[in-house]
Amino acid sequence: MAATPSQAVSVAVRQDALQPGGVQAEHILHLWNGTLILCTLVFVLVAGAVLIALWRAPRGSAHNAPDLAPDGRAG
């Protein structure tokens, strides 16, 4: 079955999310890139804060036994 010229043209156009084809698509791409950068920055800051908190947390010692007594809040 032979392809008509209109089918050949429609197949030749490649769609790519990172290569916007219009003005609106380019604006959406810029919004996406900004959101991606902001979310990456927030993730790195939160992960860094967690790591710093874990690193600075006081360590338990052998004479610091955990309190296993019931707290009296149950039923």
LODOZA-268080 format. One line per field, with one value per atom (N, C-alpha, C, O): residue number from 1; residue in three letters; atom name; x, y, z. Coordinates in nm, 4 decimals, decimal comma, always signed. Layout:
N
num = NUM / ... .
residuo = ALA / ... .
atomo = CA / ... .
xx = X / ... .
yy = Y / ... .
zz = Z / ... .
//
This chain:
75
num = 1 / 1 / 1 / 1 / 2 / 2 / 2 / 2 / 3 / 3 / 3 / 3 / 4 / 4 / 4 / 4 / 5 / 5 / 5 / 5 / 6 / 6 / 6 / 6 / 7 / 7 / 7 / 7 / 8 / 8 / 8 / 8 / 9 / 9 / 9 / 9 / 10 / 10 / 10 / 10 / 11 / 11 / 11 / 11 / 12 / 12 / 12 / 12 / 13 / 13 / 13 / 13 / 14 / 14 / 14 / 14 / 15 / 15 / 15 / 15 / 16 / 16 / 16 / 16 / 17 / 17 / 17 / 17 / 18 / 18 / 18 / 18 / 19 / 19 / 19 / 19 / 20 / 20 / 20 / 20 / 21 / 21 / 21 / 21 / 22 / 22 / 22 / 22 / 23 / 23 / 23 / 23 / 24 / 24 / 24 / 24 / 25 / 25 / 25 / 25 / 26 / 26 / 26 / 26 / 27 / 27 / 27 / 27 / 28 / 28 / 28 / 28 / 29 / 29 / 29 / 29 / 30 / 30 / 30 / 30 / 31 / 31 / 31 / 31 / 32 / 32 / 32 / 32 / 33 / 33 / 33 / 33 / 34 / 34 / 34 / 34 / 35 / 35 / 35 / 35 / 36 / 36 / 36 / 36 / 37 / 37 / 37 / 37 / 38 / 38 / 38 / 38 / 39 / 39 / 39 / 39 / 40 / 40 / 40 / 40 / 41 / 41 / 41 / 41 / 42 / 42 / 42 / 42 / 43 / 43 / 43 / 43 / 44 / 44 / 44 / 44 / 45 / 45 / 45 / 45 / 46 / 46 / 46 / 46 / 47 / 47 / 47 / 47 / 48 / 48 / 48 / 48 / 49 / 49 / 49 / 49 / 50 / 50 / 50 / 50 / 51 / 51 / 51 / 51 / 52 / 52 / 52 / 52 / 53 / 53 / 53 / 53 / 54 / 54 / 54 / 54 / 55 / 55 / 55 / 55 / 56 / 56 / 56 / 56 / 57 / 57 / 57 / 57 / 58 / 58 / 58 / 58 / 59 / 59 / 59 / 59 / 60 / 60 / 60 / 60 / 61 / 61 / 61 / 61 / 62 / 62 / 62 / 62 / 63 / 63 / 63 / 63 / 64 / 64 / 64 / 64 / 65 / 65 / 65 / 65 / 66 / 66 / 66 / 66 / 67 / 67 / 67 / 67 / 68 / 68 / 68 / 68 / 69 / 69 / 69 / 69 / 70 / 70 / 70 / 70 / 71 / 71 / 71 / 71 / 72 / 72 / 72 / 72 / 73 / 73 / 73 / 73 / 74 / 74 / 74 / 74 / 75 / 75 / 75 / 75 .
residuo = MET / MET / MET / MET / ALA / ALA / ALA / ALA / ALA / ALA / ALA / ALA / THR / THR / THR / THR / PRO / PRO / PRO / PRO / SER / SER / SER / SER / GLN / GLN / GLN / GLN / ALA / ALA / ALA / ALA / VAL / VAL / VAL / VAL / SER / SER / SER / SER / VAL / VAL / VAL / VAL / ALA / ALA / ALA / ALA / VAL / VAL / VAL / VAL / ARG / ARG / ARG / ARG / GLN / GLN / GLN / GLN / ASP / ASP / ASP / ASP / ALA / ALA / ALA / ALA / LEU / LEU / LEU / LEU / GLN / GLN / GLN / GLN / PRO / PRO / PRO / PRO / GLY / GLY / GLY / GLY / GLY / GLY / GLY / GLY / VAL / VAL / VAL / VAL / GLN / GLN / GLN / GLN / ALA / ALA / ALA / ALA / GLU / GLU / GLU / GLU / HIS / HIS / HIS / HIS / ILE / ILE / ILE / ILE / LEU / LEU / LEU / LEU / HIS / HIS / HIS / HIS / LEU / LEU / LEU / LEU / TRP / TRP / TRP / TRP / ASN / ASN / ASN / ASN / GLY / GLY / GLY / GLY / THR / THR / THR / THR / LEU / LEU / LEU / LEU / ILE / ILE / ILE / ILE / LEU / LEU / LEU / LEU / CYS / CYS / CYS / CYS / THR / THR / THR / THR / LEU / LEU / LEU / LEU / VAL / VAL / VAL / VAL / PHE / PHE / PHE / PHE / VAL / VAL / VAL / VAL / LEU / LEU / LEU / LEU / VAL / VAL / VAL / VAL / ALA / ALA / ALA / ALA / GLY / GLY / GLY / GLY / ALA / ALA / ALA / ALA / VAL / VAL / VAL / VAL / LEU / LEU / LEU / LEU / ILE / ILE / ILE / ILE / ALA / ALA / ALA / ALA / LEU / LEU / LEU / LEU / TRP / TRP / TRP / TRP / ARG / ARG / ARG / ARG / ALA / ALA / ALA / ALA / PRO / PRO / PRO / PRO / ARG / ARG / ARG / ARG / GLY / GLY / GLY / GLY / SER / SER / SER / SER / ALA / ALA / ALA / ALA / HIS / HIS / HIS / HIS / ASN / ASN / ASN / ASN / ALA / ALA / ALA / ALA / PRO / PRO / PRO / PRO / ASP / ASP / ASP / ASP / LEU / LEU / LEU / LEU / ALA / ALA / ALA / ALA / PRO / PRO / PRO / PRO / ASP / ASP / ASP / ASP / GLY / GLY / GLY / GLY / ARG / ARG / ARG / ARG / ALA / ALA / ALA / ALA / GLY / GLY / GLY / GLY .
atomo = N / CA / C / O / N / CA / C / O / N / CA / C / O / N / CA / C / O / N / CA / C / O / N / CA / C / O / N / CA / C / O / N / CA / C / O / N / CA / C / O / N / CA / C / O / N / CA / C / O / N / CA / C / O / N / CA / C / O / N / CA / C / O / N / CA / C / O / N / CA / C / O / N / CA / C / O / N / CA / C / O / N / CA / C / O / N / CA / C / O / N / CA / C / O / N / CA / C / O / N / CA / C / O / N / CA / C / O / N / CA / C / O / N / CA / C / O / N / CA / C / O / N / CA / C / O / N / CA / C / O / N / CA / C / O / N / CA / C / O / N / CA / C / O / N / CA / C / O / N / CA / C / O / N / CA / C / O / N / CA / C / O / N / CA / C / O / N / CA / C / O / N / CA / C / O / N / CA / C / O / N / CA / C / O / N / CA / C / O / N / CA / C / O / N / CA / C / O / N / CA / C / O / N / CA / C / O / N / CA / C / O / N / CA / C / O / N / CA / C / O / N / CA / C / O / N / CA / C / O / N / CA / C / O / N / CA / C / O / N / CA / C / O / N / CA / C / O / N / CA / C / O / N / CA / C / O / N / CA / C / O / N / CA / C / O / N / CA / C / O / N / CA / C / O / N / CA / C / O / N / CA / C / O / N / CA / C / O / N / CA / C / O / N / CA / C / O / N / CA / C / O / N / CA / C / O / N / CA / C / O / N / CA / C / O / N / CA / C / O / N / CA / C / O / N / CA / C / O / N / CA / C / O / N / CA / C / O .
xx = +0,0847 / +0,0000 / +0,0903 / +0,1753 / +0,0733 / +0,1572 / +0,1056 / -0,0149 / +0,1991 / +0,1622 / +0,1321 / +0,2014 / +0,0304 / -0,0020 / +0,0926 / +0,1520 / +0,1077 / +0,1988 / +0,1635 / +0,2536 / +0,0350 / -0,0009 / +0,0415 / +0,0796 / +0,0356 / +0,0804 / +0,2321 / +0,2837 / +0,3029 / +0,4488 / +0,4958 / +0,5934 / +0,4269 / +0,4640 / +0,4351 / +0,5151 / +0,3216 / +0,2871 / +0,3819 / +0,4063 / +0,4348 / +0,5286 / +0,6662 / +0,7403 / +0,7014 / +0,8337 / +0,8517 / +0,9649 / +0,7430 / +0,7529 / +0,7772 / +0,6979 / +0,8865 / +0,9214 / +0,8795 / +0,9041 / +0,8170 / +0,7758 / +0,8782 / +0,9232 / +0,9136 / +1,0103 / +0,9723 / +0,9549 / +0,9598 / +0,9189 / +1,0235 / +0,9896 / +1,1487 / +1,2549 / +1,2832 / +1,3683 / +1,2137 / +1,2265 / +1,0882 / +1,0192 / +1,0454 / +0,9107 / +0,8910 / +0,9814 / +0,7700 / +0,7414 / +0,6715 / +0,6667 / +0,6177 / +0,5445 / +0,5785 / +0,6548 / +0,5197 / +0,5475 / +0,4937 / +0,5628 / +0,3696 / +0,3117 / +0,3897 / +0,4120 / +0,4305 / +0,5084 / +0,6424 / +0,6924 / +0,6994 / +0,8264 / +0,8075 / +0,8934 / +0,6956 / +0,6665 / +0,6461 / +0,6934 / +0,5764 / +0,5556 / +0,6893 / +0,7120 / +0,7778 / +0,9102 / +0,9885 / +1,0557 / +0,9803 / +1,0505 / +0,9924 / +1,0669 / +0,8595 / +0,7977 / +0,8436 / +0,8731 / +0,8493 / +0,8922 / +1,0369 / +1,0689 / +1,1237 / +1,2648 / +1,2811 / +1,3615 / +1,2058 / +1,2113 / +1,1628 / +1,2228 / +1,0537 / +1,0004 / +1,0996 / +1,1198 / +1,1610 / +1,2588 / +1,3787 / +1,4257 / +1,4273 / +1,5416 / +1,5040 / +1,5808 / +1,3862 / +1,3425 / +1,3244 / +1,3684 / +1,2600 / +1,2385 / +1,3706 / +1,3873 / +1,4635 / +1,5946 / +1,6676 / +1,7297 / +1,6604 / +1,7248 / +1,6636 / +1,7366 / +1,5315 / +1,4652 / +1,5024 / +1,5279 / +1,5058 / +1,5428 / +1,6841 / +1,7073 / +1,7778 / +1,9167 / +1,9274 / +2,0001 / +1,8561 / +1,8603 / +1,8000 / +1,8560 / +1,6875 / +1,6241 / +1,7113 / +1,7298 / +1,7652 / +1,8523 / +1,9770 / +2,0221 / +2,0319 / +2,1473 / +2,1135 / +2,1927 / +1,9962 / +1,9548 / +1,9358 / +1,9719 / +1,8799 / +1,8626 / +1,9982 / +2,0184 / +2,0905 / +2,2234 / +2,2963 / +2,3622 / +2,2846 / +2,3481 / +2,2848 / +2,3553 / +2,1514 / +2,0834 / +2,1252 / +2,1445 / +2,1392 / +2,1840 / +2,3285 / +2,3630 / +2,4115 / +2,5526 / +2,5703 / +2,6574 / +2,4874 / +2,5011 / +2,4205 / +2,4315 / +2,3406 / +2,2562 / +2,3429 / +2,4476 / +2,2992 / +2,3772 / +2,3760 / +2,2746 / +2,4879 / +2,5015 / +2,4670 / +2,4919 / +2,4105 / +2,3839 / +2,5111 / +2,6027 / +2,5159 / +2,6320 / +2,5849 / +2,4648 / +2,6792 / +2,6458 / +2,5724 / +2,4870 / +2,6033 / +2,5352 / +2,4050 / +2,3400 / +2,3674 / +2,2395 / +2,1413 / +2,1120 / +2,0913 / +1,9976 / +1,8620 / +1,8216 / +1,7926 / +1,6615 / +1,5602 / +1,5692 / +1,4647 / +1,3592 / +1,2508 / +1,1798 / +1,2377 / +1,1414 / +1,0143 / +0,9278 / +1,0009 / +0,8819 / +0,7629 / +0,7790 / +0,6442 / +0,5263 / +0,5003 / +0,5287 / +0,4473 / +0,4282 / +0,2925 / +0,2688 / +0,2041 / +0,0774 / -0,0306 / -0,1399 / -0,0029 / -0,1037 / -0,1987 / -0,3065 / -0,1618 / -0,2457 / -0,3670 / -0,3555 / -0,4832 / -0,6099 / -0,6439 / -0,7572 .
yy = -0,1164 / +0,0000 / +0,1241 / +0,1384 / +0,2100 / +0,3285 / +0,4418 / +0,4588 / +0,5181 / +0,6313 / +0,7529 / +0,7795 / +0,8249 / +0,9482 / +1,0578 / +1,0444 / +1,1660 / +1,2734 / +1,3323 / +1,3689 / +1,3422 / +1,3994 / +1,3069 / +1,3546 / +1,1767 / +1,0826 / +1,0877 / +1,0773 / +1,1034 / +1,1087 / +1,2316 / +1,2243 / +1,3435 / +1,4652 / +1,4504 / +1,4933 / +1,3901 / +1,3767 / +1,2814 / +1,2975 / +1,1842 / +1,0906 / +1,1551 / +1,1210 / +1,2469 / +1,3078 / +1,4038 / +1,4293 / +1,4574 / +1,5509 / +1,4723 / +1,3857 / +1,5028 / +1,4347 / +1,5181 / +1,6386 / +1,4557 / +1,5266 / +1,5014 / +1,3888 / +1,6084 / +1,5978 / +1,6993 / +1,8177 / +1,6534 / +1,7420 / +1,8488 / +1,9548 / +1,8236 / +1,9200 / +2,0132 / +2,1016 / +1,9947 / +2,0814 / +2,1383 / +2,0849 / +2,2459 / +2,2975 / +2,3504 / +2,4082 / +2,3289 / +2,3692 / +2,5025 / +2,5578 / +2,5564 / +2,6819 / +2,7720 / +2,7354 / +2,8915 / +2,9901 / +2,9425 / +2,9517 / +2,8915 / +2,8445 / +2,7257 / +2,7161 / +2,6362 / +2,5203 / +2,5643 / +2,5039 / +2,6677 / +2,7183 / +2,7797 / +2,7640 / +2,8495 / +2,9051 / +2,7933 / +2,8026 / +2,6888 / +2,5744 / +2,5097 / +2,4701 / +2,4985 / +2,4414 / +2,5262 / +2,4721 / +2,6586 / +2,7458 / +2,7322 / +2,7326 / +2,7201 / +2,6981 / +2,5655 / +2,5570 / +2,4622 / +2,3306 / +2,3360 / +2,2823 / +2,3999 / +2,4082 / +2,4847 / +2,4458 / +2,5927 / +2,6673 / +2,5846 / +2,5870 / +2,5112 / +2,4251 / +2,3153 / +2,2847 / +2,2563 / +2,1505 / +2,2021 / +2,1356 / +2,3186 / +2,3769 / +2,4084 / +2,3793 / +2,4678 / +2,5016 / +2,3765 / +2,3732 / +2,2743 / +2,1511 / +2,0807 / +2,0254 / +2,0824 / +2,0228 / +2,0975 / +2,0355 / +2,2294 / +2,3096 / +2,2811 / +2,2648 / +2,2749 / +2,2463 / +2,1067 / +2,0874 / +2,0091 / +1,8727 / +1,8680 / +1,8047 / +1,9339 / +1,9337 / +2,0020 / +1,9545 / +2,1126 / +2,1816 / +2,0970 / +2,0911 / +2,0319 / +1,9482 / +1,8270 / +1,7924 / +1,7621 / +1,6469 / +1,6891 / +1,6166 / +1,8043 / +1,8547 / +1,8845 / +1,8549 / +1,9430 / +1,9720 / +1,8437 / +1,8381 / +1,7411 / +1,6123 / +1,5515 / +1,5024 / +1,5544 / +1,4988 / +1,5751 / +1,5143 / +1,7064 / +1,7861 / +1,7548 / +1,7426 / +1,7416 / +1,7094 / +1,5721 / +1,5541 / +1,4762 / +1,3432 / +1,3459 / +1,2769 / +1,4241 / +1,4317 / +1,5006 / +1,4625 / +1,6025 / +1,6789 / +1,6207 / +1,6699 / +1,5188 / +1,4616 / +1,4024 / +1,3438 / +1,4176 / +1,3596 / +1,2073 / +1,1462 / +1,1487 / +1,0034 / +0,9449 / +1,0063 / +0,8273 / +0,7568 / +0,6892 / +0,6633 / +0,6612 / +0,5913 / +0,4684 / +0,4454 / +0,3904 / +0,2663 / +0,2942 / +0,2151 / +0,4038 / +0,4336 / +0,5126 / +0,5504 / +0,5374 / +0,6002 / +0,4921 / +0,4799 / +0,4152 / +0,3081 / +0,3687 / +0,4698 / +0,3081 / +0,3602 / +0,3401 / +0,2429 / +0,4305 / +0,4212 / +0,3290 / +0,3651 / +0,2118 / +0,1127 / +0,1105 / +0,0260 / +0,2004 / +0,2045 / +0,2568 / +0,3446 / +0,2037 / +0,2550 / +0,4002 / +0,4405 / +0,4764 / +0,6182 / +0,6504 / +0,7655 / +0,5541 / +0,5753 / +0,6370 / +0,6650 / +0,6587 / +0,7185 / +0,6148 / +0,6503 / +0,4896 / +0,3856 / +0,3596 / +0,3505 / +0,3481 / +0,3139 / +0,3178 / +0,2863 .
zz = +0,0000 / +0,0000 / +0,0000 / +0,0879 / -0,0935 / -0,1079 / -0,0200 / -0,0017 / +0,0333 / +0,1183 / +0,0324 / -0,0657 / +0,0691 / -0,0020 / +0,0463 / +0,1532 / -0,0304 / +0,0122 / +0,1490 / +0,2245 / +0,1824 / +0,3130 / +0,4267 / +0,5336 / +0,4056 / +0,5074 / +0,5224 / +0,6337 / +0,4129 / +0,4183 / +0,4962 / +0,5708 / +0,4790 / +0,5502 / +0,6991 / +0,7823 / +0,7332 / +0,8745 / +0,9465 / +1,0661 / +0,8768 / +0,9376 / +0,9522 / +1,0444 / +0,8640 / +0,8657 / +0,9834 / +1,0246 / +1,0381 / +1,1494 / +1,2771 / +1,3141 / +1,3433 / +1,4672 / +1,5859 / +1,5893 / +1,6826 / +1,8031 / +1,9128 / +1,9336 / +1,9819 / +2,0902 / +2,1975 / +2,1683 / +2,3203 / +2,4294 / +2,4585 / +2,5113 / +2,4257 / +2,4536 / +2,3364 / +2,3468 / +2,2266 / +2,1101 / +2,0786 / +1,9918 / +2,1470 / +2,1274 / +1,9860 / +1,9257 / +1,9350 / +1,7979 / +1,7863 / +1,6765 / +1,8916 / +1,8854 / +2,0022 / +2,0916 / +1,9992 / +2,1030 / +2,2380 / +2,3395 / +2,2389 / +2,3644 / +2,4194 / +2,5401 / +2,3320 / +2,3756 / +2,4334 / +2,5283 / +2,3772 / +2,4299 / +2,5685 / +2,6553 / +2,5900 / +2,7229 / +2,8249 / +2,9382 / +2,7845 / +2,8736 / +2,9070 / +3,0213 / +2,8087 / +2,8331 / +2,9331 / +3,0209 / +2,9203 / +3,0149 / +3,1558 / +3,2538 / +3,1663 / +3,2971 / +3,3567 / +3,4759 / +3,2728 / +3,3197 / +3,3679 / +3,4740 / +3,2913 / +3,3307 / +3,4618 / +3,5465 / +3,4790 / +3,6041 / +3,7218 / +3,8293 / +3,7010 / +3,8066 / +3,8408 / +3,9583 / +3,7408 / +3,7633 / +3,8425 / +3,9348 / +3,8070 / +3,8779 / +4,0223 / +4,1140 / +4,0434 / +4,1788 / +4,2646 / +4,3795 / +4,2095 / +4,2859 / +4,3168 / +4,4255 / +4,2230 / +4,2470 / +4,3578 / +4,4441 / +4,3558 / +4,4598 / +4,5969 / +4,6948 / +4,6049 / +4,7326 / +4,7809 / +4,8997 / +4,6903 / +4,7284 / +4,7852 / +4,8882 / +4,7194 / +4,7656 / +4,9021 / +4,9893 / +4,9212 / +5,0500 / +5,1617 / +5,2712 / +5,1361 / +5,2388 / +5,2702 / +5,3869 / +5,1664 / +5,1899 / +5,2678 / +5,3565 / +5,2357 / +5,3097 / +5,4546 / +5,5441 / +5,4790 / +5,6162 / +5,6960 / +5,8136 / +5,6339 / +5,7025 / +5,7357 / +5,8467 / +5,6414 / +5,6664 / +5,7771 / +5,8615 / +5,7770 / +5,8828 / +6,0179 / +6,1180 / +6,0214 / +6,1472 / +6,1982 / +6,3184 / +6,1089 / +6,1506 / +6,1994 / +6,2953 / +6,1350 / +6,1721 / +6,3075 / +6,3856 / +6,3354 / +6,4594 / +6,5748 / +6,6871 / +6,5511 / +6,6566 / +6,7666 / +6,7390 / +6,8919 / +7,0019 / +6,9947 / +6,9609 / +7,0265 / +7,0223 / +7,1581 / +7,2618 / +7,1562 / +7,2807 / +7,3291 / +7,2510 / +7,4577 / +7,5122 / +7,5883 / +7,6025 / +7,6367 / +7,7066 / +7,8370 / +7,8769 / +7,9039 / +8,0299 / +8,0090 / +8,1065 / +7,8859 / +7,8517 / +7,8084 / +7,6894 / +7,9007 / +7,8660 / +7,8288 / +7,8862 / +7,7343 / +7,6965 / +7,8087 / +7,8838 / +7,8203 / +7,9207 / +7,8669 / +7,7731 / +7,9246 / +7,8778 / +7,9618 / +7,9391 / +8,0573 / +8,1423 / +8,0625 / +7,9777 / +8,0889 / +8,0186 / +8,0588 / +8,1716 / +7,9671 / +7,9944 / +8,0562 / +8,0927 / +8,0689 / +8,1359 / +8,0493 / +8,0984 / +7,9219 / +7,8345 / +7,7768 / +7,7291 / +7,7799 / +7,7205 / +7,8094 / +7,9316 / +7,7456 / +7,7961 / +7,9328 / +7,9691 .
//
